[in-house]
Every structure is written in structure tokens, then in C-alpha cells.
Amino acid sequence: MNIDNRLARHHSFTIALVAVLGAVCTSPLTARGQGNNISAVEAGAASTEPPDYDAYEWSLPRVPVLESLDRDGDGQLDAVEIAAARESLATLDANGDELLDRRELGGPGPIPGWLRLQTPIKVIDKDGDDQIDFNELEQAAAALRRADLDGDWVLSTSELYDRRAVPPSPEGLANVRQFVAMLGHSDVVDPILPGEDPRQYEAYMLYTESGSAGDTTINAGTKLLDPQGNLVHEWPSEHGPEGVHSHLLPDGNLLRQAGIGDFLDMRSFPVAAHGVLEIVAPNGEILWEFTHCIENNVCLHHDFAPMPNGNILVTEYNAVPRAELEFYGRTPRPNEREVRWFERILELKPNLEDGSTEIVWMWSDLDHMVQDRFPDRPNYGDIRENHDRFDINFPGNAQRHFHSNGIDYDPERDMIVFSSVNHNEIYIIDHSTTTAEARTGQGGRCGKGGRILFRFGNPAVYGYGDAESQVFGAQHDPHFIKVDDLPGPGDLTVHNNRAGTIPGAEAIGAFGLGMSYSSIVELKLPYDDQGCFQLAENGDPYQTEIVWEYIEEPLGAWHGPFAGAATRVPNGNTVVMNSQTKRVFEVTPEGERVLDFQLPETGRPQKLQKLSLDYPGLVKLLESLEAG
């Protein structure tokens, strides 16, 4: 793979019809305004022309796959129809090549990603390429049986039809296309390719492909690019659920997240649950694997943070049944799900010799809740007076209390930072505690046990502000600046997805599209002489200073509606991943873009790690590849 000088734009659009989803078109990369296809994929990889959605004519959605499978036209598939899936689908093979292409499946459809909104196509088309090949045809009946969620040997209408695949009215379709255009608004306009600008930080680039929610897009595997954008090495992976990423360890092995299965296996878990963490050798051998995902119980999700001692910090969903919420002081809301997911942070100690894993430290948010509903409970109190805790009755999401989407570790101060997209806040806690101390408000280097040492982003959550005082919006990837010779050692960078509102703009659909813009902020944390935190005596206790911020002009030129990351690199630049469009850009401390390109193929990578040429892990990896 080579990122050549035509690279600029990747059609990676998420659409919202009745509900928000992730559906990505599979067109090749083109340079905006040039119309040139780019062969930025490995030799032999398929390359297709972009589907012409505007030329697609329809009055009602044409769904030939469902029509062929449903022989009696009753809107559901019985056991006989499922068993005959291979023969039924073969009737759509107009040219007899034993491959059902996009047109034969009824595509491209009125909007990007429409084909994979049809459940039968999504379960049969395992590789997500918008076509059904011979092997997928042979396995069609078995694939369909997996969609029988209630086990009654019949695929009912609710199991067969995704309501998001029903196109809206012509007026609604225009709104959807406008929404799609807004998602592509952060595409590259003037590409600056790897190696073109000497102010770039010269480094290898590592990223992990992932799909989108519900497998409306499928991609997996980790790729390493050289400083000029050439593909040097890749580590295949069977499953790449939304939100997974990787990190090259100092010994040259790859630490990566993976998934326990496809969207059907993950259907009962919240967003970005994956359940698997692996250490992989350069040759692809899995040296260690930790699988931790139990339905209605626990599941690894989103982020991880490698530690200098070889251990790994991970975030874990922790389920509490609706019936037990009152025990913790939460009054369930009418729309509350049967299970509410809270957060735990685990420290894992991997053993590569015998493959075992030891959980050596744990922190749980449930140990630090406050509530004002039940005076007889030990956690009774007012959130404003107990601002070092979490409000268990915070309205938020009906399923996930925090949706923690990022974690990092500061080895100098032995602290952990993590992010909550539901609360629009970041939190710092003490890692120097024992697990027993982490359940309390005493102990540890700062004497506060597992309580919140510092929080920032939305003071209204703990009773010290209103909507005007909110700084963060759906932020991701809080990241300590750990290197002393970098600008801002000890500071914290945050990818602020919804940093503000464009004056006079109106929202188009979800995620603030059409009216929001993103930023990268650097916070000067208020450490005291002991390396803990000096809280303010007047007003909001958690006051800090934004010492650097990057916002693209004009406002809205860059908007990452969800996911994304930002990392300070050794020359002082900041590297940003815009996950939605696979855009990677790098800016100087003065805010000048010196790198701006888009990664090929579909998918939604969460982060990009720039690896210094002398990074020990990279040196060992390249030596291993050279030795064969």
C-alpha cells in the first residue's frame, strides 16, 4: 500500500435514518476536485467504482434478496425457506458467475451503506464487501439461522428487517443526503502526504482497522506504514469491532484489542465492547490472550493503557440489573434498560510463559457514588458537597452510566485519567492505592483512596455550573504528556469532539452535525508540591487553564462527531486521528498543518501511534521482519 499524491478523500459516511448507525461506503480514494481513483491498496486487492446513489431510481426500496428468500411472500422465513437459501439466492445471479454483486443484490440503494442495513445481507456477506461470493452462498442457510434470536426456527419480520433500511420520503432523503455530506465535511481538501513537509515528525505509523456499530462496516487488522506512507507490515485479525486499537510494545510485540465475534455475538453488549486483549508476535502468533466478556455481566471495552512494568490498564463494563439499582441509591427511570452498565478499571498482569492473567488492581465507580434519594444509605449526600464522587442519579444514557471512552496512565505521579462521554468530563484518580483502599476515600499517595482527585469538562454535573460553563462535548482520548522535553510535560491533551457551536448554524441529525466543530485542548493541571492537586477555594473546585487549543478555520472545517484521538509527538507537534473519515493530520505548536491525508479502505480506526525511528519496539520489529 502506498499513499500517493492523489490521496485526499475517502467516502466514509455514517448515516442516520430512523436511528443513528454506522454505514460506510466502499468507494476507493479520490482526490477532491480531481476525480482520480487511487490504487492505495495492496496489489491484487479489489477496486470498484464509487456507487452512483443519485442515479439510483426507485419508488419503493427494491430488496431482491428478501424477495428471493421469502418464497411465499409472508414477510418471514420459515425453516424450509432458510434451508433453501442457497438455491433461492442463486436465482439472482444474472450473469451466472456464482457471485452476487452490488447490482444483483439490489444496490447501490438510495443512500451509502443501504445494502448492509438489510439483515440477511449483513449475516451472509461475512467480509462486508457488498457482494456474496460462492463460499458465502454455500453457507447462506447457516448464516441466516444465526439471526434467529428467539430460537423458534422462524426469522420473523423484526429479525429480518432493519427499519433503518426503509428510505424516507423524497424530502427526508434530501435531509439524509445533507447529513451524509456533513459527515464528509472533514475530509482532506489540500492533502499533505507523509514525507512531504520536513516539519512532520518523521516516524512510522501504526493503526488498527475496526468496523462500525452493528457491523454495518467491517474491517480488521493492524497496519504499519513507513514515514512515506508505504505499508511495511500488517497483523491480520478475524474481528475488529468498533473502537479497537493497538500499541507496539518496547519488545517489538503488538498489544491489541480484538473481538469475541461479530455483531450477533455482541448484540447484548453496549457500544465499543470487544472483550479480547492480545499480545501478538511480529509473525502473527498470539503469545497471550485475555478474553473477558460475559453476557449481562462484564466486558472489556474501548481503551487500554500499557504500563512501564508490563502490566495493562483496561476499562470494563460492569452490569447492574435494574432491580438492584435502588440498592446503590438510583431511582430507575421509565426508559431504564434491564441492565445498566457501570465502569471498572482493571490492572492486568500478563504471563507470556503460561498464558495466564492476574488482575492485580481494580477500581470501581460504584464504590464512589453519591445519591440524595435514600437518607438511610451510606452513600447519601449532596453531589455539590461530595464533588469527589459521582452522582448515581445523573440522567444520562438509558443503558450506560458513563460510557468511558479513553484511559491513560501517568507513571511519574502514579495516576490514571479516564473520560466519560455521557458526562462530558475527564477524571483523574490515584493508582498508588491498594485495591481495598481504592474502594474508599482514604489511602494512597494523595490520601483520598479511590475518590476523584481532579475532574474537568462539565461542572454542572457536580452542581457548580450550567450549560454555559461546559467545556467538553463527547470528548475522547485524554492523554498525559509524559516526556519532559516535550512542550507541556505533565499537561493533558484531550480530543474535544464537540468543542462549540458555529454561530447561526443548525443541526442536521445527530452528533451536532452541521452546527458543531472539534478541537484539541491542552490543560495545565493544578498540581501541588506533592504532585497531587490544588483545588480552588472559591467557586468550582476544579479550575484549570487551557494553555493550547487547535481549531480549524473556518469553524466546522474539522468536526469529528465521535471517536478520535490526539497525541503529542517528540518534536512538539500534535497528531490527530479523525476516526469517522479516517483522516490523519499533524499540526505544529503554532497550529500549522504539516500532514493531512486519509487512510484507504472502509472502517473506523480509533487511534494512530507515531513510532520514533529509534523506538526500541520498532527497531526490534524491523529486525525481526528483516530476519524473516
C-alpha positions in Angstrom: 0.0 0.0 0.0 1.3 3.4 -0.9 -0.2 6.8 0.0 0.5 8.6 -3.3 0.0 12.2 -4.3 -3.6 11.8 -5.3 -4.7 10.9 -1.8 -7.2 13.2 -0.3 -10.7 11.9 0.3 -12.3 8.7 1.5 -16.0 8.2 1.2 -16.6 7.0 4.8 -20.0 8.2 5.7 -22.2 7.4 8.6 -25.9 7.9 8.1 -29.0 8.3 10.3 -32.4 7.4 9.0 -34.6 6.4 11.9 -31.8 5.7 14.3 -28.1 6.5 14.3 -25.9 3.8 12.7 -22.5 3.4 11.1 -22.7 2.6 7.4 -19.7 3.2 5.3 -19.5 3.3 1.5 -16.7 1.2 -0.1 -15.5 3.5 -2.8 -11.8 3.9 -3.5 -9.9 7.0 -2.5 -10.1 10.0 -4.8 -8.6 13.4 -4.7 -11.3 16.0 -4.1 -11.8 18.0 -7.3 -9.6 15.7 -9.4 -11.8 12.6 -9.8 -8.8 10.2 -9.9 -9.1 6.8 -8.4 -6.1 5.7 -6.3 -4.5 2.3 -6.0 -3.7 2.9 -2.3 -4.3 -0.8 -1.6 -2.1 -3.8 -1.9 -1.6 -5.5 -5.3 -4.4 -7.7 -6.1 -7.0 -6.0 -3.8 -10.4 -5.3 -5.3 -11.1 -1.8 -6.6 -14.6 -0.7 -7.6 -16.1 2.5 -8.9 -18.0 4.5 -6.4 -21.7 3.7 -6.4 -23.8 6.4 -8.0 -26.5 6.9 -5.4 -28.0 9.9 -7.2 -28.6 7.8 -10.3 -30.4 5.0 -8.3 -34.0 5.2 -9.3 -36.7 3.7 -7.1 -40.2 4.4 -5.8 -40.1 1.7 -3.0 -37.0 0.1 -1.8 -36.0 -2.9 -4.0 -34.9 -5.7 -1.8 -34.4 -8.7 -4.2 -32.5 -10.7 -1.5 -35.5 -10.7 0.8 -37.9 -11.3 -2.1 -35.9 -14.3 -3.3 -35.7 -15.9 0.1 -39.3 -15.3 1.1 -40.8 -17.7 -1.3 -44.4 -17.5 0.0 -44.2 -13.7 0.5 -45.5 -13.7 4.1 -42.8 -11.4 5.3 -40.9 -14.0 7.3 -38.6 -17.0 6.6 -39.6 -20.4 7.9 -37.3 -23.4 8.3 -37.9 -24.6 4.7 -37.1 -21.2 3.2 -34.0 -20.9 5.3 -32.8 -24.3 4.2 -33.3 -23.3 0.6 -31.4 -20.1 0.9 -28.6 -21.2 -1.5 -31.0 -22.1 -4.2 -33.1 -19.0 -3.7 -30.2 -16.6 -3.9 -28.8 -18.3 -6.9 -31.8 -17.0 -8.9 -30.3 -13.5 -8.5 -27.1 -14.5 -10.3 -28.0 -12.9 -13.6 -24.6 -13.5 -15.3 -24.0 -17.0 -13.9 -20.6 -16.2 -12.3 -21.6 -17.5 -8.9 -21.0 -14.1 -7.4 -23.9 -11.8 -6.4 -22.6 -8.3 -7.0 -23.9 -5.0 -5.7 -26.4 -4.6 -8.5 -27.7 -8.1 -8.3 -28.3 -7.6 -4.6 -30.4 -4.5 -5.4 -27.8 -1.9 -4.8 -26.3 0.5 -4.5 -29.5 1.8 -2.9 -30.7 5.4 -2.2 -28.0 6.1 0.4 -24.5 4.9 1.3 -24.4 1.7 3.2 -28.0 0.8 2.4 -27.3 -2.8 1.4 -25.8 -3.8 4.8 -28.8 -2.4 6.6 -30.6 -5.5 5.3 -30.1 -8.1 7.9 -29.9 -11.1 5.5 -27.2 -9.5 3.5 -25.3 -8.5 6.7 -25.3 -12.0 8.1 -24.4 -13.7 4.8 -21.9 -11.2 3.5 -19.3 -12.0 6.2 -16.5 -9.9 4.8 -18.6 -6.8 4.3 -17.7 -6.2 0.6 -21.3 -5.7 -0.6 -21.3 -8.9 -2.6 -22.0 -12.5 -1.8 -19.3 -14.9 -3.2 -19.5 -18.7 -3.8 -18.4 -19.6 -0.3 -20.9 -17.2 1.3 -23.6 -18.6 -0.9 -22.8 -22.1 0.3 -23.1 -21.0 3.9 -26.1 -18.8 3.5 -28.6 -21.1 5.4 -26.3 -21.5 8.3 -25.7 -17.7 8.4 -29.4 -17.0 8.4 -30.1 -19.4 11.2 -27.8 -17.4 13.4 -30.2 -14.4 13.1 -32.9 -16.5 14.7 -32.6 -14.7 18.0 -35.5 -16.3 19.8 -34.7 -19.8 18.6 -38.2 -20.5 17.1 -36.8 -21.7 13.7 -38.5 -18.8 12.0 -37.0 -15.4 11.0 -39.7 -13.0 11.9 -40.2 -9.6 10.4 -38.4 -8.0 13.4 -35.4 -10.3 12.9 -35.3 -9.8 9.1 -35.9 -6.1 8.7 -33.8 -3.3 10.0 -36.2 -0.3 10.0 -33.3 2.0 9.1 -33.2 0.4 5.7 -36.6 1.8 4.8 -35.9 5.0 2.8 -37.7 8.2 3.9 -39.8 10.4 1.7 -38.1 12.4 -1.1 -37.9 15.3 1.3 -36.4 13.1 4.0 -34.0 11.6 1.6 -32.7 15.1 0.8 -32.1 15.6 4.5 -30.3 12.3 4.8 -28.0 13.2 1.9 -27.3 16.5 3.5 -26.5 14.7 6.7 -24.1 12.4 4.8 -22.4 15.4 3.2 -21.9 16.9 6.6 -20.2 13.7 7.8 -17.8 14.0 4.9 -17.1 17.7 5.6 -13.9 17.0 7.5 -12.4 15.2 4.5 -9.0 16.4 3.3 -9.1 19.4 0.9 -5.4 20.1 0.4 -3.5 16.9 1.1 -0.1 17.0 2.7 1.2 13.5 2.3 3.6 11.6 4.6 7.2 12.8 3.9 6.2 15.9 2.0 6.7 18.5 4.7 10.0 18.4 6.7 8.2 19.8 9.7 6.4 16.5 10.1 7.6 14.3 12.9 9.5 11.6 10.9 8.1 8.3 12.2 6.4 5.0 11.4 2.7 5.0 11.8 0.7 2.2 13.4 -3.1 1.9 13.3 -5.7 -0.8 13.7 -8.7 -1.1 11.5 -12.2 -1.5 13.0 -15.7 -1.7 11.8 -18.7 0.3 12.9 -21.5 -0.5 15.3 -23.6 -3.4 14.2 -21.1 -4.5 11.6 -22.6 -2.1 9.0 -18.9 -1.7 8.1 -16.4 -4.5 8.5 -12.6 -4.2 8.7 -9.9 -5.7 11.0 -6.2 -6.0 11.3 -3.3 -3.7 12.2 -1.1 -1.9 9.7 2.4 -0.4 10.0 3.3 2.4 7.5 6.8 3.8 7.0 7.4 7.6 7.1 6.4 7.9 3.4 3.1 6.0 3.9 4.2 2.7 2.4 2.8 -0.5 4.0 5.6 -2.2 5.8 3.8 -4.9 7.8 0.4 -6.0 8.9 -1.1 -8.2 11.6 -4.4 -9.8 10.4 -7.3 -10.2 12.9 -10.6 -12.0 12.5 -12.7 -9.5 14.2 -12.3 -5.7 14.5 -15.3 -4.4 16.5 -15.9 -0.6 16.8 -13.3 1.2 18.9 -10.5 -1.3 19.0 -6.9 -0.2 18.7 -3.3 -1.3 19.3 0.1 -0.3 20.7 3.6 -1.5 19.7 5.4 -2.6 22.9 9.1 -2.0 23.6 9.9 -5.6 22.9 8.5 -5.5 19.4 5.3 -7.3 20.1 1.9 -5.9 19.4 -0.6 -5.3 22.1 -4.0 -5.1 20.5 -7.7 -5.4 21.2 -9.9 -7.9 19.3 -13.5 -9.1 19.4 -15.2 -12.3 20.7 -17.3 -12.4 17.4 -19.5 -10.5 15.0 -22.4 -8.2 15.6 -24.7 -11.1 16.5 -22.3 -12.3 19.2 -22.0 -8.7 20.6 -25.7 -7.7 20.3 -26.4 -7.7 24.0 -23.4 -5.6 24.9 -23.0 -1.8 24.9 -21.2 0.3 22.3 -17.5 -0.5 21.7 -17.5 -3.6 23.8 -14.9 -6.1 22.4 -13.9 -8.5 25.2 -10.4 -9.5 24.0 -6.9 -8.3 24.6 -3.9 -9.9 22.9 -0.1 -9.7 22.6 0.9 -10.8 19.1 4.4 -11.6 17.8 5.6 -10.0 14.5 4.8 -13.2 12.7 1.2 -13.1 13.9 1.5 -15.7 16.6 -0.7 -14.9 19.6 1.6 -15.0 22.6 -1.1 -14.1 25.2 -4.8 -13.6 25.2 -7.2 -12.4 27.8 -10.9 -12.9 27.0 -13.3 -11.2 29.4 -16.8 -10.8 28.2 -19.9 -12.4 29.8 -23.5 -11.5 28.8 -25.3 -9.2 31.3 -22.2 -9.3 33.5 -18.9 -7.8 32.3 -17.0 -7.0 29.1 -13.8 -5.2 28.2 -14.5 -2.1 26.1 -12.9 0.9 24.4 -9.5 1.7 25.6 -6.4 0.3 27.3 -3.1 1.8 28.6 0.2 -0.1 28.7 2.3 0.5 31.9 6.1 0.6 32.2 6.1 -2.5 34.4 4.5 -4.6 31.6 1.0 -4.5 33.1 -2.0 -3.2 31.3 -4.9 -0.9 32.4 -8.2 -1.7 30.8 -11.7 -0.4 31.1 -14.5 -2.9 31.8 -18.3 -2.6 31.5 -19.9 -3.9 34.8 -23.6 -4.7 34.7 -26.1 -4.0 37.4 -29.6 -5.4 37.0 -32.4 -2.8 37.0 -33.9 -4.5 40.1 -30.6 -3.8 42.1 -30.1 -0.2 41.1 -32.1 1.0 44.2 -29.6 -0.7 46.4 -27.0 1.8 45.2 -29.5 4.7 45.5 -30.5 5.0 41.9 -34.2 5.5 41.1 -34.7 3.8 37.7 -36.1 6.0 35.0 -39.0 4.8 32.8 -36.7 4.1 29.9 -34.1 2.3 32.0 -32.9 -0.9 30.4 -33.0 -4.3 32.3 -29.2 -3.9 32.9 -27.3 -0.7 33.5 -23.6 -0.7 32.7 -21.2 0.9 35.1 -17.4 1.1 34.9 -14.4 -0.7 36.4 -10.7 -0.2 35.7 -8.6 -3.3 35.9 -4.8 -3.7 36.0 -3.8 -6.9 34.3 -0.5 -8.7 34.7 0.0 -11.0 31.6 2.2 -14.1 31.8 3.5 -14.9 28.4 5.1 -18.1 29.6 1.9 -19.9 30.6 -0.7 -17.6 29.0 -2.3 -16.7 32.4 -3.6 -13.3 33.5 -3.6 -11.9 37.0 -5.9 -9.0 38.0 -3.5 -7.1 40.4 -5.6 -4.0 41.0 -9.1 -2.8 40.5 -11.2 0.3 40.8 -15.0 0.5 40.5 -17.1 3.6 40.1 -19.9 2.0 42.2 -17.7 2.5 45.2 -17.7 6.2 44.8 -21.4 7.1 44.1 -23.4 9.7 46.0 -27.2 9.9 46.0 -29.8 12.2 47.6 -32.9 9.9 47.5 -32.4 7.4 50.4 -31.1 9.0 53.6 -30.6 5.6 55.3 -27.9 4.6 52.7 -24.2 5.1 53.5 -23.7 7.0 50.2 -26.4 9.6 50.9 -25.4 13.2 50.3 -25.4 16.2 48.0 -23.3 16.0 44.9 -22.1 19.6 45.3 -20.7 18.9 48.7 -19.4 15.5 47.6 -17.9 16.6 44.3 -15.2 14.0 44.5 -17.8 11.3 43.9 -20.2 10.5 41.0 -24.0 11.2 41.0 -25.7 7.8 40.6 -28.9 9.6 39.6 -27.3 11.6 36.8 -29.8 11.3 33.9 -27.5 10.4 31.0 -27.9 7.4 28.9 -30.6 4.8 29.5 -28.1 1.9 29.3 -24.6 3.2 30.1 -23.9 5.3 33.1 -20.5 6.6 32.0 -19.5 5.3 28.6 -15.8 5.7 29.4 -14.1 6.0 26.1 -10.4 6.7 27.0 -7.8 5.9 29.6 -4.2 6.8 30.1 -1.5 6.4 32.8 1.0 8.8 34.3 3.9 6.8 35.7 5.6 9.8 37.3 2.7 10.6 39.6 1.1 7.1 39.5 -2.3 8.5 38.3 -5.0 7.4 35.9 -7.1 9.6 33.7 -10.3 8.4 32.0 -13.1 10.0 30.1 -16.9 9.9 30.2 -18.7 10.8 27.0 -22.1 10.8 28.8 -20.9 13.3 31.5 -18.7 15.3 29.1 -15.9 15.1 31.7 -12.5 13.7 32.3 -11.4 12.3 35.8 -8.1 11.7 37.4 -7.8 9.1 40.2 -4.9 7.7 42.3 -3.3 4.4 41.3 -1.0 4.2 44.3 -3.7 2.7 46.4 -4.3 -0.9 47.2 -7.5 -2.4 45.7 -9.0 -2.2 49.2 -8.1 1.5 49.5 -9.4 2.2 46.0 -12.9 1.2 47.3 -12.7 4.0 50.0 -11.9 7.7 50.4 -8.7 7.1 52.3 -5.3 5.9 51.5 -2.9 6.2 48.6 -0.3 8.9 47.9 -2.9 11.7 47.9 -4.8 10.4 50.9 -8.2 10.2 49.0 -8.3 6.5 48.2 -10.3 5.9 45.0 -12.1 9.2 45.1 -11.9 11.7 42.2 -8.7 13.8 42.6 -9.5 16.1 39.7 -12.3 16.4 37.2 -12.9 18.8 34.3 -15.2 19.5 31.4 -18.8 19.9 32.7 -19.1 21.4 36.2 -22.9 21.3 36.0 -22.6 17.5 36.6 -21.5 18.1 40.2 -23.5 21.3 40.9 -21.0 24.0 40.1 -22.1 25.3 36.7 -24.6 25.3 33.9 -24.6 24.8 30.1 -22.5 27.9 29.6 -19.7 26.5 31.7 -19.4 23.2 29.8 -16.1 22.9 28.0 -16.1 19.3 26.7 -18.6 17.7 24.5 -18.4 13.9 23.8 -14.6 14.2 24.2 -12.1 11.3 23.7 -8.6 10.2 24.4 -7.4 12.2 27.4 -3.6 11.8 27.2 -0.8 12.8 29.7 2.2 14.5 28.1 4.9 12.3 29.7 8.1 13.3 28.1 10.0 16.1 29.9 11.5 17.7 26.8 8.1 18.0 25.1 6.1 21.2 25.3 3.8 20.9 28.3 5.3 18.0 30.3 2.6 16.9 32.9 -0.2 18.6 30.9 -3.1 16.7 29.5 -4.3 16.7 25.9 -7.9 15.9 25.0 -9.7 15.3 21.7 -12.8 17.6 22.2 -15.3 16.3 19.7 -17.9 18.9 20.2 -16.0 21.9 21.3 -18.5 24.5 20.4 -21.3 25.7 18.1 -21.0 27.5 14.9 -22.9 30.8 15.2 -26.2 30.7 13.2 -25.8 27.1 12.2 -28.5 24.4 12.6 -28.0 20.8 13.5 -28.5 18.1 10.8 -29.4 14.9 12.5 -27.3 13.5 15.5 -23.9 14.3 16.9 -24.3 18.1 16.4 -23.6 17.7 12.7 -23.9 20.9 10.8 -23.5 23.1 13.9 -20.5 21.8 15.9 -16.8 21.9 15.5 -14.0 20.0 17.1 -10.8 21.0 18.9 -7.7 19.6 20.6 -7.1 21.2 24.0 -4.1 21.1 26.3 -4.8 21.5 30.0 -2.3 22.8 32.6 -3.2 20.6 35.6 -3.1 22.3 39.0 -0.6 20.1 40.8 0.5 20.9 44.3 4.0 20.4 45.7 3.3 16.7 46.4 2.2 16.0 42.9 -1.5 15.8 44.0 -4.0 18.6 43.2 -4.5 22.1 44.5 -8.3 22.7 44.4 -9.7 26.1 44.2 -11.2 27.6 47.4 -13.8 29.8 45.7 -16.4 28.6 43.2 -15.7 25.5 41.2 -13.1 23.5 43.0 -11.7 22.1 39.7 -10.2 25.0 37.9 -7.5 24.8 35.4 -6.1 26.6 32.4 -6.4 25.7 28.7 -2.9 26.6 27.6 -3.2 25.5 23.9 -6.0 24.7 21.6 -6.3 23.8 17.9 -9.4 24.7 16.0 -9.6 24.6 12.2 -10.8 27.6 10.4 -13.5 28.3 9.2 -15.4 26.8 12.1 -16.7 23.4 11.2 -13.9 22.7 8.7 -13.0 19.9 11.1 -15.6 18.1 13.0 -15.1 14.6 14.4 -18.6 13.7 15.6 -17.5 10.7 17.6 -14.3 8.7 18.4 -10.9 10.1 17.5 -7.6 10.8 19.3 -4.8 13.3 19.6 -1.1 12.6 20.7 1.8 15.0 21.3 4.9 13.7 19.5 8.6 14.4 20.3 9.1 17.4 18.1 6.2 19.2 19.8 3.6 18.6 17.0 0.2 17.0 17.8 -1.1 14.1 15.7 -4.9 13.8 15.3 -7.0 10.9 14.1 -10.5 11.7 12.8 -12.0 8.3 13.1 -15.1 8.9 11.1 -13.4 9.8 7.8 -10.0 8.1 8.6 -8.3 11.5 8.3 -4.9 11.8 9.9 -3.4 15.3 10.4 -0.5 16.8 12.3 -0.2 20.4 13.5 2.7 22.4 14.8 2.5 24.2 18.2 1.7 27.3 16.1 -1.3 25.5 14.6 0.0 24.9 11.1 -0.9 21.7 9.4 2.1 19.8 8.2 0.5 16.4 7.5 -3.0 15.8 6.2 -4.1 12.6 4.5 -6.7 9.9 4.6 -6.1 6.2 5.2 -7.6 3.9 2.5 -10.4 1.4 2.7 -13.5 1.3 4.8 -13.5 1.3 8.6 -13.1 3.5 11.6 -9.7 3.4 13.3 -9.6 4.8 16.7 -6.0 5.9 17.1 -2.7 6.3 15.2 0.6 5.7 17.0 3.6 7.5 15.6 6.7 5.4 16.3 10.1 7.2 16.6 12.7 5.7 14.3 14.8 4.8 17.4 11.8 3.5 19.4 13.1 0.1 20.8 9.9 -1.7 19.8 10.1 -0.5 16.2 13.8 -1.4 16.0 13.2 -4.9 17.2 10.2 -5.4 15.0 12.0 -4.3 11.8 15.0 -6.5 12.8 12.6 -9.4 13.1 11.0 -8.7 9.8 14.4 -8.4 8.1 15.4 -11.8 9.6 12.3 -13.3 8.2 
